[in-house]
Amino acid sequence: MHKQRLELEYPLNARKPDILWRLMSTDHGLERWLADRVTEEAGVLSLTWGSIYGEHHTLLANIVEREKNSHIRLQWVDEDDPEAYWEMRIGRSELTEQLCLQVVDYGPAEEIDDLHGLWDGNLERLHQTSGM
């Protein structure tokens, strides 16, 4: 099934990319805003939402590419579309030169609005937990 590409850009209140890098590339950092529990083993991230001792949902993502202070690209282990991935990239706004998080994700066309809302919620948690 072919998926639609979603590109988003979120301005951040940060001056240096290294703080953002830790929040988007480490298990501890991702636990602050993306999932309730994150572990990494042999290039695979395990992301869990909910209580690990109760009702929860876990997904596995292969780390396809990771470049320090630049970007991390992942692909769900059970992804059917070989072209579909999700990526978080540190960038700068062309207009303001402000640090921003650029997100690329893929989903079925009928779920793109939900996917956009999911990322908006994730970034709201990032702002709340880190002040960015």
N, C-alpha and C positions, 0 to 999 in steps of 0.2 A: 504494500500500500504506500503510495507516494504521500509524503507529508509536506505541509506548508511551512516555510521559514518565517520565524518571528525575530525581529531585531528591535532591541530596546536600549535606551541609554538613560542612566540615572545619575544626576549630578550629586556630588558628595561634598561634605564639609571636611575635607582632609587635604593636607598640603603635600604629604609624602606618600608614595605608592606602597612602601614597605608595610605599613600598618594594614592597609586594605589587602595586600598580598597574603598576609598571615590569616586574615579572616576568610579568604576565599580558597586557600590552598592547603590548609591544615585541618585535621579532624577536629581539634579543639575550636578553631575559628569557625568552622562550618556549623558546629553545634550551637553557636551563639545566635544564629539567625536562619539557617537553612533547614535543619532537621534536629530532632530531639537527641539523637545519638548518631555519631559518625565514627567509623573506624576505617583504617586503611591497612590493607595487607596485600603485598605482592602486586601493587599497581591497580588494585580494585578497592573502590570506596563502597562501604556498606552504609546506607542512609536509612535510619529508622525514625518513623513518626509515631508518637504514642508511647505508652509505657512498655518497656521491654518485659515487664513482669505481668502485664495485662494485655489489653487489646492494642495491637500495633500493626504497622505495615512497613516492610523493609524492601528496599530496592538496591540492586547492585549496579555500579557504574565502573566501566574500565576507564582508567586515565589514559587517554590517547596521546595527549601532548601537554607538557607543562614547562613553561619558561618563566623563571623567577622574575617577579615584579612586572610581568607582562600579561600572561593569560594561562588559563587551564581549560583544556577541552576534554570532555567526557562523552562516553556513549553507553547507554543502558546495556547491560549484559544480554537482555532478551530482546533487543531492538531488531525488528524485522527489516527496516529500511537501512541499507548500508551507508546511505548518504546522510542520515539523520544523526545529529549529535547535539550536545549543549555545551556552550562555552561562556566563560566569564572572562572579560578582558578589561584591563586597566587602560583608560584612555584620558584624553583631555578634550573638553568641548572646543569646537572650532571657533565659537563666538566669544566665549568668556575665558578660555584657557583653564577653566576649573576642572579639577580631577573628577572623573566619572567612571561608573561601572557600565560597561557595554556587555549586553547579554544577547546571545544567539541561541535559539531553541527551535525545535521542530515539533509539530503536532498535526493531527488531522484537521482539515479546514474547519469542520464544525466545532472543534474544541479550542481554536486559537484565542477566542475571547477569554475563555476560562484560564488558559495558559498565561495570558497577559495578566489577568487578575492574580494568579498565583505568584508571579514574579513581583507584582506590585506589593503584595502582602509580605513576601520575603524581604524586599527592600525596606518596607516599613519597620520590620523587626530589626534589620541591620541598623537603621537610624536610631531606633529606641535603645538597642543594647550597646551601641558603640559611639553614639553621638555624631556619627558621620552623616 
